[in-house]
Amino acid sequence: MKKDIEKSETLEKIANGITWWIGSIPSLIAHTLFFIVSFLLPLLHLVEFDKMLLILTTVVSLEAIYLAIFIQMSVNKSHEKIEDIQEDIEEISEDIEDIQEDIEEISEDIEEINEDIEDIQEDIEEINEEEDDEDHSERAKNVMLKSNVSSNKNEIKALKDKIEELQNKIDELRKE
């Protein structure tokens, strides 16, 4: 079984090489020279014209048969590659959808965190209003809390910006 696969791969490599060569400039030159020589032989009286045409027709017919086979092999291979690419595109689309769902969930979480931060800020302001007689250390703690809340807001804003950037990239991928 392994030898059959190796033989098949070797034959495919040979067929690919021939297909490549047939579609090249050297092939065009070789064929042109072959036809020129074929028609010169009867003119030089080395071969009869009818015999040359018979042999030339046979050779060209056989070449056409093999070329048709090689072309079909190339078409089949291209079709397989296209199917593989389509599968990859489907997987990427599914991944994009999953990422988009994750981004939506993260956005909802950020909104909830923002609401919680606003509630905490309101609580801190209320505590400050109620405790005007508070000592300086308590006020310093409150200032620190506000600073932390502000810092958290900045981090949340950065996360929102990153989510928006990811959303734009997803939209670009979908357009492609």
N, C-alpha and C positions, 0 to 999 in steps of 0.2 A: 504494500500500500504506500509506504514511504517513497519507494523508488518510482512508483507511478506519479506521485505528486511532484517529485524532482524532475522527472521526464517532462511532465506537463509544464512546469515552470520554465524549463529550458526551451521547450518548443514555443512558449509564449514570448520569451526573450528574443528568440530568433525571428518570430513573426513581427514583433515590435520593431526590431532592427530593419527588417526588410521593408515594412510599411514606412518607416522613417526615410529609408534610402530612396524608395520609389518616389516620394514626394519632395525630393531634393534637386538642386541644380545639377550635381554630378549625374544623377539619373537621367535628367533631361538631355544632357550632353551625350551620355552613353547611348541612349535610345536614338538620338539624332544621328550619331555616327553609325550605329547599326543599320539604320534605314538607308543612309547614304551608301554604305558599303554594299548592302543588299541590292540596290539598284545599279551600282557600278559593275557588279559581277557580270550581269548579262551584257552590259555595254562593252566590257572588255572580252567578251566571248569566253568567259571562264565557266559559266553556268547558263543553261537555257532559261529564257525568261519565264516560261510556264512553270518550270521546276522551282525557280526562285520564288515565284508568287505562291506556289503551293506550300513550300517550307515556311515562308514568311507568314502566310495566313495561319498556318498551324501554330507557329510560335506565338504570334500575337493573340490567338484565341486562348491558348493555354495560359499565357500571362494574364489575360483578362479574367479568366476563371479564378486564378489565385489572388489577383488583386481584389476581386469581389469578396473572397473569403477573408482576406486581411482587413478590408474595410469593415466588414460585418463584425469581426473580432474587436476592432477599435470602437465601433458603435456600442457593442455590448459592454465593453469596459467603461466607456464614458457613462453609459446608463447606470451601471453599478455605482460609480463615483457620485453621480447626481443623487441617487437614492440615499447614499451615506450622508451627503450634505443636507438633504431634506430632513433626515432623522436628527442631525446635529442642530438644525434650525429649530425643530420642534422642541428639543430638549432645552435650548436656550430660551425659547419663548416661555416654557414652563418655569424656568428659573427666574425669568423676569417677573412673571406673575407672582411667584412666591416672594420675591424681594419687594415688590410693590405692596403686597399684603403686610409684610413685616414693617415697611415704612409707615403704612397707615396706622398700624398698632402703636408704633413708636410715637407717631404724632399725637395720638390720643393720650398716651402716657405723659407726654410733655405738657399737653394742655391740662391734665389733671394736676401735674406737679406745679404748674403755674398758678392754678387756683389755690392749691395748698399754700404756696408761698405768699400769695396775696392775703390769705386768711391769717397766716402767721404774722405778716406785717401789720395787719389791722389789730391783732391781739397785742402786739408789742406797743403800738401807738396807744391803745386803751390802757395798758399797764402804765405807760409813761404818764398819761393824763391823770390816772388815779393816784399815782404815787409821786406827787410833786415834792414830797418831803424826803424822798429817797436819797441815800448818800451817794457820793461820787462814784464809788466802786460799782454800785448797781447800774448807774447810768453808763458807765464804761462798758459793762457787760451788754447792755442794750444796744449801745453803739456797735459793739462787736457783732451782735446778732444781726443787726441791720446790714452790716458790712458783709456778713456771710450770705444773707439773703440776696443782697445785690450781686455778690459773686456768683451765687447759684443761678440768678437770672441771666447773667452774662453767659454762663456755661450752657444754659438751656437755649439761649438765642443762638449760640454757636452750633448746638445740635440741630436746631431748626434749619439753620443755613445749610448744614451738611446734608440733611434730609432733602432739602429742596434741590441741592446739587445732584444728589443721587437720583431724584425723581427726573431731573432734566436729562441725565445720562440714560435712564431707562427709556424716556421718550425718544431720545436719539437712536437708541438701539432698535426700538420698534419701527422707526422710520426706515432704518436700513433694511 
